[in-house]
Amino acid sequence: MGCFEVLGISKTEDLNDIRKAYSKLLTIHSPEQDPEGFKKLRVAYEEACRIAKEKDSVVKEELSPVDDFMEQFKACYENFERRLSIEEWTRLLEKDVCYNIDTASEISEKILVFIMDNFNFPNDIWRLFDSYFSWSAKKDNLYKNFPKNFIDFVIYKIDKGSTFRYGELKNCALGKEDEFISAYNKISNALDDYDLYTASKHIDLAKEICEIHPDLLILEARYLICKGKLDEAKTILTDVIVKNTEDIDAYFYRGDLYSRIGDLENAYNDYNKVLDIKFDDGGALLAQGKCCIGLARYEQAIKHLEILNDMYHYRNDFNIILTSAYNFYIDDILCGLNKNCTDNNLKYKLAEAYFKTSKPEESYNILKELREEAEFTENMYCLLCHVLLKLKNDNLAYKTVCEALEVYENNYELNFFKADMLDRLGRYDEAIEQYDRVININDKSSSAHNNKAYIFNIMKKYNEALVYADKAIELDSSMAHAYKNKAEAFLGLELYEDCLEACNIALNKYQYLFDAYIIKIKALTAVSLYDEALDIYNKTMDLGYKDSKLYYCKARILMKLRRYEEAIEYCDYALELDENNDEYYYLKGLCYYYVEKYEEAVDCFDAAIKVNTNSGGAYYYKVQSLMNMSREDDALKLLDDVIDLEEIQYKDSFYDLKGTIMERKNNFEEALSLYKQAIDCDSNYAPYYYSAGHIFNELEKYEEALKYFFKSIELDSKQRNCYVNISYSLYCLERYEECIKYCDKAIELDPKYIVAHQNKGWSFYQLEKIPEAEKECNIALKIDGNNLDVLLLKLRLLHYKGLYQEALIVCDRMLEIDFNNNTANEMKAKLIEKLNSPKNEKKGLFKSLFK
């Protein structure tokens, strides 16, 4: 069968068609479920690509560094003992070719291509590869070059892997290791699908290669359980346990076997062994939770199921089992209280159970009674605080935790709760101090460090947020929220690539972390990757989220794309869910502003200001809207009110805006005073110095103007307008050589900047360097042949050279553009006089004609 037949398409030279066909068939022939089918598919894919590209297959005599590395990589894989050695792989990956900026990316891609066919690595080797090439963090980019199923397979191997023991093959497979692993995978998949026939055939095949492998024996036991041969299965599993008392899988499946025959006590013991070895094993936690319910050990069931529920927040089936355990537990407690109604310990447990089953009122009533009758313990205080918070009584919750800390000042949970409450109440500086106290009590508290990072982000202290997010990650590398807070700090610092990488890690660890999606959308929007941002929006919606922040993010993207009407629609969606968010009104107002619907814009900005009286952006664009509506007096009154606000941010921008209005009114002294006040607020913002310098030019104080222009250039050397204004000041001071120098700086930034060529031409004219002046004049006229200032220069040059007839033509052109141009009219009269003069002499023209 030909390669294109295998791919299910006609012969083609279109690589995209070949890749699509390959990706489609990967869903059927995945590397783990159908290795043989996958290999055939891969061979066909590579052959089709080769034919499509029509490349010569000439082998180079000398291998490139990358090809040489891949030969070594292949050799390491093919030697099974070396394949399992982390030291061997580390030695190989430490080669310069893996770090060189020109080859590292190519190496990563070639290894992935190799892994498509050769993927039998232990878990620690997968993680080693990820530590060098960051495949987990770059998952979204890898999707562009590789089939999604394959990249998901790679990420699964990195994050979770398998419990298969590769090392057990060293002594018995004898070169058939991969054949054994292939058979093992087929048995495992067949058992999952209850395909017992396939499982049986491959068990026999695998036993011929290595019949003592413990993972194969466990699969055989599972097969026997399915066949109802429980005693044989139990014997195999027990033998495996005798040889290795730490074998999690053997304990787990024997526990399942005991559970199946109703021997819950032995099942309980086996599940306990699993959890002793691996406390967060999800399968064992669920099985032990169910087992404990069967044994009426409800408190233990709750303990295991709570851990499971924390691990899988969105598994409703786990929630149902946990609620069932709590309800049994509540019935038990109530029976106990019927026998002894004064047992305060039972009352506390009942209050806790009510709280956990979303009955905060019942919980509060019991705790209130306990507080009146008995000594109120640390645990009781902690529970009461959480109950009050659940009842949305934040002030009483805060008051209660403060009272509790007077008695139990070093209790970790109470101190943590107080810090959390200060955060909720918006008292961020106090919250930071309180979290420091928590850390003093327990310096290994990853949550405390993470919450500090969260608060620093709110306070826009992004560098501090990074420090504490990194500390949280150091203490708990699985904490998705810490990576989310790290991403938000990078976003605030405008380090967008780092932000996206941290978001990807957070979402790889916990795909339902909503805020990470929001941060990722914002980062992509900031770098103008709008399509990618919309893809993340759609993915988040597919997860079932309906949140105002999500609609707001889409509205921002639509606004950036100038799809203003749609953006307004999504602002309205956001406001339906949160009508008290000033940012949503502000964004809606901006959209109206950009489509020149200033009345509607003002209404939105007023709504934003009503929610947040210090909304600087809303004030700023309301002023701009009023100015566009020719309501300058209203704009000035509003500016005066805003400038008087003590807590308004970016007050300098309002001084600058008012200065602009005063400048338009030709009130230059007032404008200058306002620009200077803007500089006092922010002495490192170049445009304010530029504006002040421009006013000094208007006031003909050119030396003062230069001081401000030079300061502006010092802060931002890429201002073409500033260089031109410097040239104007120097021209007026008759410093023509310097004027030319600064015109050249403007021209370096923008070769077609007409004013720079014009000023340079006038300076050459003043220096009587007429050819140079003519050159600049001609360049300027090519840029804009209707520029009156340039035409005037042309007129002066022609007049200077005595070319009166040509000069008269230029005059006429100037008058066509501006009939009332006084200079052109005066010059025309003089030129006509000259042309009618019998002598037609050129005498003292330079001084008399230039103004």
N, C-alpha and C positions, 0 to 999 in steps of 0.2 A: 504494500500500500504506500503510495507516495505521500510526501509531507503535507501537501495541500489537502489531500483526502483525509488524512488524520485530523487536520484542523477543521475540516468540514466546510472548506471554501474553494472557489475556483482559483486557478493559478493567477497570482497578482504580483505586481511590483510595489503595491502600496503597503508600506510598513505599518501604517495605522490599522488597516484592515487585518493584517496578520496579528498585530498585538491584541486587537479586540477579540478575534476568534480565540486566541490563546487564553486571554483572561476569562472568557466565557466558559471554556472547557475546564479551567482550573477549579471551578466550583464542583465539578464532578470528579476530577482526578487530582485531589489535593495531595501534598507530599506525604502526609501521615496516613491518610485513609486508603490511598491507592498508589503506593510508591512505584509499582511497575507501570501502571497507566500513566503516571506523572512523568516517568523517564521517557516513555515513548512520545508523549506529548512534547516534552522539552526538546528531544532530538528533532522532531518534526518542525518545531518553532525555529530552532537555530538554523536548520537547513533552509526553511522558507526565507528567513531573513538573509541568509547568504545569497540565495538566488536573486532575491529582490535587489540587493545592493550591488550584485554583479562585481564582486571584488576578486582580485587575483588572490590565490591561496599560496603565494610564494612565501616561504619561510625565511625570515631574515637569519643571516649567519650569526649575528650578534644580537642577543636579547637586550631589550631596553631594561632599565632598572625596575620598572613596574612588572614586566614579564618575568624577569629573573626572580623577583619577590614571589610572584604567584607560583612559579615552579617549586620554590621552597615551601610555600604554603600547602600546595598539593601533596608534596612528599611527606610533610608532617601529618597531614590527614590520613594518608594511605598506610602509615605505620601506626597500628592501633595503640601501641603502648605510648608512643609520642603524642598521639591524638588526645589522650587522657591527661597529659601532663601540662599543668598550668605554667610550669617553669619553661617548658619548650615553647609554648605559644607566646609567653611574655618576652622571651629572648627574641623571637621572630618579630613581634610587633614593636619592639623597641628600635628597630632599624630606622635610619633617617628617612627612608622613602615613605614611611607612615606619618612622618611629621612635616615633611617638606610641603610647603604651601602649594607647589605645582603638582604634587603627586598624591597627596593624602586623600583627596576626594576620589580620585581615580581608583586608588587601592580599595577604598571602602566599597565602591560600586562593583569592582571585580570580585571581591570576596563575596558579596551578596549574590552575584551571578553564580559563583562556584557553589554556594550554599543551596541554591535552588535544586541541585542534584545530590548534594552531599551534606546532610544536615544532622548526622548522628553524633552530637556533641553532648557531654555532661553539662549540667546547669551552670557550674562555675566557669566553664569556657564560654558559654553564651554571654554571661555577665561580663567576662573579661573583654570580649569583642565590643560590647556596648560601652564599656568604660573608655575604650580607645576611639570609637567612631560615633558615639552618641546617637545610635539608631533610634532609641526610644524618643529622645527629644526632637529628632528630625523626621519623625514618622510622616507628618503631612507632606513634607517635601519628597520623601521616598515614594509616596503614592504616585507621584507624577512620572516616575521612571520605571516602576515595577508594578506587577499586578497587586491589587489591594489584599487579596487573600494571602499572598505570599508574605507581604510585610506584616499583616496581622499575625501570621504564623510565627514570624521572627520575634515580634514583640511579646507574644505569648510565651515563647521559649525563654526570653530574657526575664520576664516578670514572674512566671510561675514554673515553667519547665515541667519536668516529670520526676517521679521518684525512681526511675529505672536505674539499676546499679550496673554501670558500664564496667567497672573494675572486676566484677565477677566473671566476665568473659575472657579475662587474660589467660586463664589456665585451661580452658576447655573448648573454645571455639575454633582455634587453630586456623586462622585466616578466613573463617566464615562468620566473623562478628556481625557484619552488616546484614548478611542473610538471616542471622538469628534475630537481629533487631527488627527487620522487616516482618518476619513471621510473628514476633511478639506484638507489634503494632496491629497486625491483622487480627490476631486473637482478641486483643483488647477491644478493637472496634466492633468485631463480630459479637462479642458478649454484650456490649452496650446496645447493639441492635437486636439482640436475642437470636442471632444467626448461629445456632449451635453446630450446625453441620460444618460451616467454614471454620469455626473455632476448633472443632475436633480435628480436622485435617491439618491445620497449622500447628496444633499442639504436638501432634506426632512428628511433624517435620522439625520443629524447634527442639524436641527432645533428642532427635538424632544428632543434633549439633552440640547441645549442652543441657542434659536432662537434670542437672543438679542446680541450675540457676534459680535462686529463691523467687525472683519475680515471675518466672515461668511456672513455678510450683504454685504460687498464689493464684495465677490465672487458671491453672488446672483445677484448683480447689473451687474457684468461682464457677467453673464449668460444671463440676460435679454437683455443686449446690443447685444449679439450674436443672440438673438431671434428677434431683431428688436423692442423690447418694450422699447424705449428710455425714454419715459416719466416716466414709472415706475422705471427704473434704476436711472434716475436723482433724483426722489423723495427720493429713498433709500440713495443715496450718499449725498444728501443735508441734510437729517436727521442725518446721521453719522457726518457730518461736524458741524452741530448745536450743537451736544452733545460734540464734541471734535474739537475745531478750529485748532488743530495742527495735524490733521490726514492726513499724507502725501499721503497715498494710495487713500483715498477718493477724495482728490483734484486732484490727478493725473488722476484717471479714469474718474472723471467728466470732466476734461480738455480734455481727449480723446473723450468723448462723444460730447462735444461742437465742437471739431475739426471735428468730423465725420459729423455733421450737418451744417458745414460751419460757425459756430459762433466763428470766430477766436479771437475776442476781449475777450469774456468770457473765451475761452480756454487759451489765453495769461495770464489773471488774475489768473486762477487756477494754471497754471504752475509756475507763479511767486510766489505763496504762497508756493508751494513745495520747490522752490529754496531759499526762505526766511528761511525756516525751515532747509533745508539741501542743501547747496550751490553746493555740488559736486554730486548730484543725477544724475547718468548717463542717465537714461531714461528721466527725466525731462529736462536735458540740450539738448538732441537730439530733444525732442518734441518741446521745446520752440524755438530752432534754426530754425526748419522747420516752426513753427508758425510765427516767425518774418519775415522769407523770404516771406511767404504768405501775411503778413501785410506790406511788403516793408520797414520793419525796419531792414535794412541790417547791420547797425553798431551794433545793439543789437544782431542780429543773430550771427555775427562774434564773439562777446564777449562770448556767450554761447558755440559756437562750438569750439573756441580756447581752452577753458577749457577742453572740451570733448576730443579734439585731443591730448592734453597733457596727459590725463589719459590713452588713448588707442593709442599708437604710431603706431601700426601695423594694424589699421582698415582703409583700403583703402576706404570703403564706407563713413566713416566720413570725410575723406579728400576730397572726391568728393563733398559732400554737402557744406563743408567749402569753397572750391574753387568756387563753384557756387555762394555762398553768396558774396564772394569778387568780382566776376565778375559783379554781379548786382550792388554792391557798387561802383565799378570803373565807371560803366556807369552813375550812379547817380552823382558822383563827376564831371565827365566830363560835364554833363548837367549843373551843377552848375557853372563850370568855363566858360562855353559858355555864361552864363548870366553875370558873374562877373569874368573877367580874372585876377583881381588884388587881389583876396581873398587868402592871403598867408596861412590861416588856411586850406582851401580846398586843396591847393597845397601840403601842408605837409601830409594831409590825403591820397592824391593820391600817393605820394612817399612811404608812409607806406604800402598802399595796393599793389603797384607794388612789393615792397620788399617781402611781404608775399606771393605773387603769383609767386615767382622765376623770377622776372624781375629786377635784381639789376642794370643793365645799365640804364633803364628808371628811376628808383628811384634816381640813382646818378645824372643824368642830372637835375632832378627837384631840388634836394638838392643843387647842385652847383649853380643853378640860384637863389635860395632863399638866399644862403650865400652872393651873390653879391648884392642882392636888399634889404634885410630886416635884422632886428635884428635876429640873429641866437639863438634860444632858447635851453634850456637844452635837450628837447625832440628831437629837430632837430639834435643836436650833437650826441646824443645816436644812433639815426637812421643812421646817416652818418657813424659812426664808424662800425656799424654792416654791412652796405652795403659794405664798403671798405674791410671788412674781407671776405664777401661773394665773392667779386671780387678778392680775394687772394692777395690783396695789403697790406700785414701785416705791412710793415714799415710806410706807409702813415696812416694806421689805428692807429698805436701807436702814431705817431706824432700828429694826429688830436685829440686823447683823451687827450694828454698832454696839447695841446692848450686849449681844452674845460675846463680842470680843473683849468687853470689859471683864468678863469672867474667864473666857478661854482665849487669851490673847495670842497664843502661838498655834492655834488650830489652823492647819493648812487650808481646809475647805472653806472655812468661814472667812479667812483673809482673802482667798481667791474670789469668793462671792462678793465681798465688799468692793474689790477692784473692778469686778464686772459691773456692779451697780453704778460705780462712779463713771465708768465708760458709758453706760446706758443713759445716765443723767447729763452727759455732755461735759463732765468735769474732768477733762483729759489730763491736765497736769497732776491732779490728785490721783487719778487712776494709775498713772505711770509710777508715782511714788509708792502706791499700794502694791503694785505688781513687784516692785523692788523688794518690798517686805516679804511677799510670797516667795520670791527667789532666795531671799536670805534663809527662809524656813526650809526650802527644798530647792537647791540650785540645779537639780536635774529636771525641773519642771519645764518640759518642752512647751506646754500649753501657755505658761506664764510668759515665756519669751516670745511665743507666737502672738499672744494678745498684745504685748507691747509693740510688736511690729505693726499690728493692725491699727493701733491708736496713733502711732507715729505717722502712718500713711494718712490718716484722717487729718492730722495736724500739718500735713505736707512737709514733714521732716523725713525726706525719703532716704537720706544716707543713714540716719539712725534706724529707720525701718529695716533697711538691708542688713544691718549688723545683727539685729535681733531675729530676723527671719532665718539668717544663716545659722545662728546659734540654736534655734529650734530644730532646724534640719540636722545639725550635728548631733543633737540629742535624740532625735527620732526621724530617721531618713524616710520613713513611710508617711510622714505628715503632709498630706496634700495641701492643707490650708496654709502651711508655712511656705510652700512653693507659690501658692496663690498670692500671699502677701509680698513675697519677693518679687513676683511679676508686677504687682501694683507699684512697688517702689521703683522698679526699672521704668515703668510707664511714666511715673512722675518725673524721673530724671531724663526722660526722652531717649532712653537706651532701648529702642524698640526691638532689636534683634534678640537681646538678652531677655526682654520681657516675653516675647513669643516662645522662647525656649523654656522659660520657667513655667509658662502657662501649659505647654505641652506635657511637661513632667507632671504637673499637678493633675491634669486630666487623664494621664496614663495611670496615675495612682488611684484616682476616683473620678469616673466619667460623669458623675452627676453634680460636680462642683460648679454651681451656676455662676458664681462671681468670676470664676476663671474664664468662662466663655465671654462674659461682659468685658473683662480686661483685654482679652484677645481681640475682640471686635474693635475696641477702642484703639489698640495698637496698630491693627491693620488699616483702620481708617486714617490714623495719623500719618502713615507712610503711603497713603493714596492707593492701597490695594483694596479697592471697593468691592470688586467681585468676590475676592476671598472673604472679606468681612461679611458680605451677604450670605455666602455659603455657611459660615459659622452661625449666623443668625438662623438660617433655615434648619441647620442641624440641632440647634438648641430648641427651636420650636417643635421639632420632631420628637424630642425627649419629653414633651408634654408641658413645657413651661409656658406660663402666661403671666408676664411680669412687666410692670411699667418701665423698668430700666431697659428691658429688651426692646420695647417699642421705641423708646427714646434713642437708643443706639441706631436703630434702623432709620429713624427720622434724621439723625445727623448724617448718615451715609447719603440719604436721598438729597439732603440739602447740599452736600459737597458735590453731588452729581448734578446740581441745579434743577432737580425735579421738585420744585418748591411746593406745588400743590399736594403731591403725594406725601412730602415731608410733614406738611401741616396736618394731613389726615392721621399720620402715625403719632404726631404730638397729641392729637385729640384722644387716640387710643390710650396713650400713656396717662393723660389727665383723667380719663375715666377711672383708672385704677388708683391714681394718686393725685388728687386735685390740689394738694398743698405743696407741690414741688415747684419752686421758683425757676429751676433750670428748664422745665418743660415749657412754661409760659415764655421764657426768654427765647428759647429756640424757635418756638412758633412765631414770636414777634420778629425774629431775624428773617424768617422766611417771608413774612409779609413785607418787611423792609426791602428785601432784595427784589421783590416784584412790584415795588413802588406803591404798595397799598399802605400809606403811612398812617392813616386813621386807625386801621385795624392793628397795625404794628404798635401804635401808642397804647391801645387798649390792652394788648398782651403784656407790654412792658409795665404798665400800671399794675396788672394782676401779679406779675413777678415781684414788683416792689412791695405790694400789699403783703405777700407771703414773707419776703425778706427785705427789710428796709435798707439793708446794706448791699443790695444786688447791684454792684458797680456796672456790669455789662448792660443791665436794663436801663439804668440812668443814662449811660453813654449813648446808647442807640435811640433812646427817647429824645435826647437833645438833637441828634442827627436827623431824626424824623421831623421834629419841629422846625428845624432849619430848612429841610426840604419842602416843608409846607409854608415857607416864608413867615414863620412865626418866631423871628429871632428874639423878640422881647421876651416871649414865654421861655425860649431856650435859655436866655441869659438868667432869668429869674430862677429857673430850675437849677442851673449851674451854681448859682450862689447858694441855694439850699443844700445842694450836694456837698459843696466844698465845706460847708459848716458842719457836716456830719463827722463825728469823731472817729467812728469805726469803719468808715468807707475805705475800701482797698483801692490802691492805684490812684490816689488823689492827684498825682502828677498829671495823669491823662486828662483830668477835668480842667486843671489850670491850662494845659496845652490847648484843649478844645475851646475854652473861653478866649485864650489868646488868639486863636485862629479867627474867631468872630470879630474881636476887636480890630484885628489886622484888616479884615474885610471892610470894616467901618472907617479905615484909615486912622484909627486911634492908636498910633504906633507906640506912644509912650506907655499906655496901659497894656498893650500887647506885650511889650518888652518886659514889663514888670511881671506879668503872668508867666511868661516863658522862664524867667529867672526863678520864680517860685516852683515851677515844674522841675527845674534843675536841682533846687534845694531838696525836693522829695526824692529824686533819683538822679544822682550825679554821674551815673554811668550809661545814660541813654543818649546816644549820639544825636538823634533828630531834634532834641530840645536845644542843643547848642547851635545846630544848624538854623533853627527857627529864629533864635535870638540874633545870630549873625545876620540873617536876612533883614531883620528889622533895623539893625545898625546900618546896613547898606541903604535902606530906605531913608534913614535919617542922615545919610552922607557922613557917617562916622566910620570911615573905612578901616582905620587902624583897630578900633574896637571890634569891628566885624571880623577882621582876620583872627583875632584872639579866639573867638568862639568857633569859627570855622576850623581852625587848626586843632582845637580840642575835639571837635566832632570827628575829624579825620583820624585823630589818635585813637578814638574809641571804635571807629568803623572805617577802615581804609578803602572800602568798596563803594563809596558814595560819589557817583559821577556828578550829581547836581552840586554837591558841596565843592568839588574841584572847580566847577564852572563859576560858582559864586565867588570863590577865592580869586579866580582870574578876573572877575569883574571888579572886585575891590582893588586888586593890584593895578588894573587898567586905569581906574579912577585916580589912583595915587601916582600915575605915570611911571609905574615900574613894569615896563612892557616886556622885558626879557623874562621876568618872573611870571608874568601873566601867561606867556607862551608855554612855559614849563608846566604850569597847572592845567592849561588846555590839553597838553599832550597826555597828562595823567587821566583826564576824563576820556580822551579818545582811546587810550589803551583799554578802558573798561567798555567803551561803546564806540566803535569806529564810525558809526553813522550818527553820532550825536551832533546835530547841526549847530547848536549854540556854541559848542566848543570850537568847531571850525570857524564859525563867525567871529568869535572873540579873538581867536588866534590871527585871523586875517586882519582885523582892525589893528591889532598890536603891530603886525608887520608893516601895515600902512603908516602907522605913527612913526615907526623906525625908518620909514622911507625905503623898506625892502619890498619894492613893488612886485617883483616876480613871485616872491614867496607869498605875498598877500593875495596875488591873483590865483595862485595854486589853491589856497584854502578857500577862496571865494568860489572857485569853480566846483570844488568838492561839495561845498554846502549847497550850491544851486542844483547839483545832481540829486541831492537828497530831497530838496524841496525848492522847486523853481519859483514858487510864489511867496517866499519868505521876504517880507518887506525890509527887514534889517539887512539881510544878505544882498538884496537888490540895491539898497542904499550904498553898501560897500562897493558893489560893482560900479555904481554910478560915480562914486568918488574916484575910483581907480581910472575909469575912462576919462573923466574930467581932468585928472592929474596928468594923464598922458596926452591930453589935447584932442582926444577923439570925441569931439562934441556931438557929431551926428549920431554915433553909436550910443553916447550918453543920453541923448534926447529920446532914443528908442526905449531905453531903460526907464526913463521918466514916465513915458506913456504907459509902459507896462505896470508901473507902480500905481498910476492913476486909474488904470482899469480895475485894479484890485481894491484901491481905496481912493475914491474920487476927491475926498476932502483932505488928502495927505498934504499938509502944509509944506513940508520939506520938498516933496516932489514938485509942487506947484512953483515954489520959489526957484528951485533949480532949473525948472523948465524955462521960466522967464529969463534967467541969466544965460542959459545955453542959447536960447533964440537970439538974445542980444549979442552973444559972442559970435554966433554964426553970421549975424548981419553986420558985425564990425569989420571994417576993411583991414585992420591989422591982425585981428584974431590972434592976439598974443597970449602966451601963458606966462603970467607974472604973479608971483606970490599966491598961487592958487591953494597951496597946501594949507596955509594958516587960515586963509579967509573962508574956505568952504567947509572945513571939517568942524563939526560941532560936537 
